[in-house]
Amino acid sequence: MPSLEQSQIATCRRFGVNPIPAPPDLKVGIALNVKENLVPLYAIRYDLVGDTSGWYIWRGEEVPDDPDFFVPLCISHLDSWCPDVLPYLQLPPGWRVILAPGYEDVWEDTKLLD
């Protein structure tokens, strides 16, 4: 069975991009609703800043206009929150992921880098 890092690198190869590491001590912005198992699961990656990976993860539909919607979480804890997102974490800034049972949509969105 491939390691998590091998799985992440394979995901990047599948989409034709160079991996950008997301070490376990970096943080993501995550919505508390991720634990509610709503579908779909969304993940977007902005530029890395300080001790953040640039990833924001939530479930459901639109992100509400609430400054407290996302809370910081170390990547090392994502396996208990939403393990499905782990293979995508080395996608570079400017990428989006939508996951649901039997569904995967992954694409580059350069507007995230503006």
N, C-alpha and C positions, 0 to 999 in steps of 0.2 A: 504494500500500500504506500503510495507516495506521501512524503511529508507535506505539511501545510505549505511551506515555502515552495516546494516543487509544484504543488497544485496552483499556487498563485502565479508562478512563473509560466506555467503551462497556459493559464488563462490569458496572460498578457500576450503570449505567442499566438494564441488562437485569434486575438484581435489585432495582431501585427504591431504591438507597441512595446517599447522598452519598459521593464518593470521599474517602479519607483518604490523602494522599500517603505513599509509601514511597520516599524519596530513595535513590539508589544508594550513598551513604556510610553509611546505617544498616545495622545487622546483623540477620541472622536467626539463629535457632538451627536448625541443620541436622544431621541424622544422616548419618554416613559411608555408611550403606547406600543413600543416594540415588543414588550412583554405580553401584550394582549393578543398577539397572533392575528391581527387584522391583515387583510391582503389588499393590495400588494405591499411588498417591502421595497422601499426606495432608498437609494444611496447615491450621493453625489460627492465628488471630490474637488475641492478648491485647492489653492496653493497651500503648501505647508508653511505654518507660521509658528515660531517658538516651539512649544512642546505639543503642538497639534499636528495631526496627520493630514488635515484638510477634509476629512470625511465627515459627512452629516448623514444620519440614518434615521428613518421613520417609517411608520406603517400607515395604511389608510389612503387617503386622497391628498388634498392640498395641505400645505403647512399653514397653520393658523398664524395670524398676525399677533403672536404672543412672544415677547422677548425671553420668556422662561420655558418655551416649548422644548428646547434642546438643553441637555445637561451634559457635563463632561464625563467621559468614561474611558479608562485606559483600554487599549486594544486587547490587552491580556485577558480582559473580562468578557469580551464579545462572544466567546464560545458558549457562555451560559445565557446570553441575551438573544443572539441571532446568529447561530453558526452558519447559516446559509450564505451570509455575506463574506465569510472569511476568504474564499478563493479569489475574490475580486479586489482585495485590499491593496495589491501592488499595481493596479491600473493607475496611470498617471493623473495628475490634476487635469481637470477638464473633461472627466468621464462621468457618465450616469449609468445607473443599474436599476432595473425594475425586475423583481422576482415574485412569482406566485406559483402555486402548484402546477407543474407542467408548462411553465412560461418563463422565458428569460428574454429581456431586452437590454442590450448593452450598446452604448454609442458615445462618441465624442461630441461634446458640446462646448465649443471654444468660448461661448459667451460667459461660461463660469470663470474664465480667466481675466475678464475685463474689470 
